[in-house]
Amino acid sequence: MGRWSYRATVITLCTLAFFATMVARLVISPVVPAIVDEFGVSSGIVGVALSGLWMAYALAQFPSGILADRFGERRVILAAVGLTALASGALALSPSIHAFLVLTVLLGGVAGLHYSVATTLLTKEFDDIGAAIGIHNSGAPLAGLLAPLAAAAVAGWVGWRYSIALGAVTAAPIFLLFAWRVRETKPARPNQPMRERVALGPVVGLLTRPRIAFTALLAICCEFVWQATASFLPTFLVAHHGYSIGLASALFSAYFVVHGLTQPAIGSLSDRFGRDRAAAACALLGIAGYGLLVVGSGLVAVGIAVLLVGTAMSWGAAVLPRFMDHLSAEERGAGFGLVRTSYMIVSATGSAVVGTVADLSSWGVAFSVFVVLLSVVVCALLANRALDLGL
């Protein structure tokens, strides 16, 4: 067995850092009823706070890349994890709903500093960036599996504030490990004024490049599906299939397990066979999975559908490296952050759109929207290949 390498240390600690920032965000949802009771507000008010969290997370992607180009990736990741710990601790101590709203949005913003910067750092360290991004992405589904369960258990034992404080408890030791074991990184543009990086012309120019715009279209469709699935899969299983909350939650956990385990494999496949083939395979699995969720019946059919959907939602390990393939080394910091902010803001409407469709029609119709969007991805990739568009 080979010796543990520095690259292995970097990818392990980047993945743990991603896990920590996800835990801090995900421990809030299971204790929403307790927060509502504590402050005497509606669920809608807390929902506004959570929407603000995810929007702030998306908006932070672009400036995080600019900061990394100026100060280096290590410093920005440390800031993301350290500030996440502080924001989580402060959120747990919120004296009023107003403070809770502000601190929740702040938490989303500081947690959002991590992902784009860590991806850029891994791109510098690894040649097989698809596999590296896949491993890094597995931090999110691992958090999705563990954080809600831990938050619910702690809330039942000592109260909701201690559940939210799990974000600080998780992030603090990872901050120390990262500071200890990851070396200082050289900034790409240490002397360029930051105001030049946000000039409108270069921003529009990058986003309108055909290959970047095409990849953004793929990411928007896939991220829309991911966001809405993460928000509503348990609700769908209860409302459409009549499952108990316990069984729906167990299947939701199984979704995250599959999602986490398949990320590295999808990344490796994208390195070996190409980004587009791996992305198309994910989309096809998603079409089959969501179709089976809607029309299938029985636990076996739903279980197979969850397996297919969990694998399909690992699309990021194929699509996100596609951005990196079309960005120069100097552009990858701020450039990747910019495109990630752009597609995530559009895709953040997924939960609102799908929830509205379910209200106006049914959950079966709402989840059928996912089949349509993933079909758009497959058709776009086939057209690019068949017509030799070079996108």
Order of alpha helices (4+ residues) and beta strands (2+ residues): alpha-alpha-alpha-alpha-alpha-alpha-alpha-alpha-alpha-alpha-alpha-alpha-alpha-alpha-alpha-alpha-alpha-alpha-alpha-alpha
